[in-house]
Amino acid sequence: MTGLIVDFDPNHTDHTWEEITDGGYIRNHRPDGNTLYVVDICVSPPYRKLGLGKWLMQSMYEVVVHLGLDRLLGGGRMPGYHCYATELSPEAYINKVVAGELNDPVITFLLRCRRTPLAVVHNYLEDEESLNHAVLMEWRNPFKQMPRKN
Ligand SMILES: CC(C)(COP(=O)(O)OP(=O)(O)OC[C@H]1O[C@@H](n2cnc3c(N)ncnc32)[C@H](O)[C@@H]1OP(=O)(O)O)[C@@H](O)C(=O)NCCC(=O)NCCS
């Protein structure tokens, strides 16, 4: 799992993975920023579904609290979407995953980690299975008071 700190404006959710992570090189890390942004998370296939991904995520939540940041944020791939793309918009697909009517290998995992969806971002990352869509998903620092999004 890799992350960087950025200064994020919750009123401007539209960005690509390339833009916010400096193409994955994270030379744009801002120690004085407000948001820990997840560049990537991956568990080796034989070790999946053992709780390791959730443990990694919770370690990053600890970093958010210790550094006094506002949130952890990241764009979640939606790799199950290509199976439903002819019948559902990306937003309708996500609504069904959030409602527990559909299961997505990444979004369901992020929901289980208590991440909450902020917005669907189109053309977030070149990703055949997600048809380039992603869901921006947040975990708020429970120890910080923040004004609500407009
Ligand atoms: C997404 C990923 C990191 C999950 O890691 P993991 O170690 O298997 O996840 P965990 O075992 O910690 O699972 C945590 C919870 O998510 C659920 N979950 C994990 N994978 C799931 C799946 N494929 N479908 C549904 N739920 C899933 C688990 O059941 C568990 O639920 P619980 O809290 O009710 O017990 C892993 O599948 C992966 O590396 N995928 C490929 C890389 C990738 O796409 N990363 C995301 C980039 S945005």
The ligand as a MOL file (V3000), in Angstrom:
LIG
                    3D

  0  0  0     0  0            999 V3000
M  V30 BEGIN CTAB
M  V30 COUNTS 48 50 0 0 0
M  V30 BEGIN ATOM
M  V30 1 C -8.7890 -5.3300 -2.7830 0
M  V30 2 C -7.7620 -6.1630 -1.9950 0
M  V30 3 C -6.6070 -5.2500 -1.5760 0
M  V30 4 C -8.4500 -6.7410 -0.7490 0
M  V30 5 O -7.4660 -7.3430 0.0910 0
M  V30 6 P -7.7910 -8.5940 1.0470 0
M  V30 7 O -6.6150 -8.7800 1.9540 0
M  V30 8 O -8.2250 -9.7570 0.2440 0
M  V30 9 O -9.0580 -8.0650 1.8750 0
M  V30 10 P -9.4660 -8.4990 3.3850 0
M  V30 11 O -9.2730 -9.9740 3.5260 0
M  V30 12 O -8.7890 -7.6130 4.3630 0
M  V30 13 O -11.0310 -8.1950 3.3750 0
M  V30 14 C -11.6510 -7.2050 4.2050 0
M  V30 15 C -13.1480 -7.2910 4.0020 0
M  V30 16 O -13.4590 -7.0750 2.6070 0
M  V30 17 C -14.1590 -8.2060 2.0820 0
M  V30 18 N -13.6550 -8.5290 0.7420 0
M  V30 19 C -12.3700 -8.7000 0.3660 0
M  V30 20 N -12.3020 -9.0540 -0.9320 0
M  V30 21 C -13.5970 -9.1250 -1.3610 0
M  V30 22 C -14.1940 -9.4760 -2.5940 0
M  V30 23 N -13.4680 -9.8610 -3.6580 0
M  V30 24 N -15.5480 -9.4450 -2.6720 0
M  V30 25 C -16.3020 -9.1020 -1.6090 0
M  V30 26 N -15.7850 -8.7710 -0.4080 0
M  V30 27 C -14.4440 -8.7850 -0.2950 0
M  V30 28 C -13.8280 -9.3580 3.0000 0
M  V30 29 O -14.8350 -10.3410 2.9410 0
M  V30 30 C -13.7210 -8.6670 4.3410 0
M  V30 31 O -15.0300 -8.4740 4.8590 0
M  V30 32 P -15.3110 -8.5310 6.4590 0
M  V30 33 O -14.7260 -7.2670 6.9980 0
M  V30 34 O -16.7880 -8.5830 6.5230 0
M  V30 35 O -14.6220 -9.7460 6.9900 0
M  V30 36 C -7.2430 -7.3610 -2.8640 0
M  V30 37 O -8.3330 -8.0860 -3.3690 0
M  V30 38 C -6.3560 -6.9280 -4.0450 0
M  V30 39 O -5.1430 -6.7900 -3.9020 0
M  V30 40 N -6.9450 -6.7290 -5.2340 0
M  V30 41 C -6.1930 -6.3920 -6.4560 0
M  V30 42 C -5.6000 -5.0140 -6.4120 0
M  V30 43 C -6.6660 -3.9380 -6.4420 0
M  V30 44 O -7.5710 -3.9520 -7.2800 0
M  V30 45 N -6.5450 -2.9890 -5.4940 0
M  V30 46 C -7.4850 -1.8940 -5.3730 0
M  V30 47 C -6.9990 -0.7150 -6.1110 0
M  V30 48 S -8.2070 0.6110 -6.0280 0
M  V30 END ATOM
M  V30 BEGIN BOND
M  V30 1 1 1 2
M  V30 2 1 2 3
M  V30 3 1 2 4
M  V30 4 1 2 36
M  V30 5 1 4 5
M  V30 6 1 5 6
M  V30 7 2 6 7
M  V30 8 1 6 8
M  V30 9 1 6 9
M  V30 10 1 9 10
M  V30 11 2 10 11
M  V30 12 1 10 12
M  V30 13 1 10 13
M  V30 14 1 13 14
M  V30 15 1 14 15
M  V30 16 1 15 16
M  V30 17 1 15 30
M  V30 18 1 16 17
M  V30 19 1 17 18
M  V30 20 1 17 28
M  V30 21 1 18 19
M  V30 22 1 18 27
M  V30 23 2 19 20
M  V30 24 1 20 21
M  V30 25 1 21 22
M  V30 26 2 21 27
M  V30 27 1 22 23
M  V30 28 2 22 24
M  V30 29 1 24 25
M  V30 30 2 25 26
M  V30 31 1 26 27
M  V30 32 1 28 29
M  V30 33 1 28 30
M  V30 34 1 30 31
M  V30 35 1 31 32
M  V30 36 2 32 33
M  V30 37 1 32 34
M  V30 38 1 32 35
M  V30 39 1 36 37
M  V30 40 1 36 38
M  V30 41 2 38 39
M  V30 42 1 38 40
M  V30 43 1 40 41
M  V30 44 1 41 42
M  V30 45 1 42 43
M  V30 46 2 43 44
M  V30 47 1 43 45
M  V30 48 1 45 46
M  V30 49 1 46 47
M  V30 50 1 47 48
M  V30 END BOND
M  V30 END CTAB
M  END
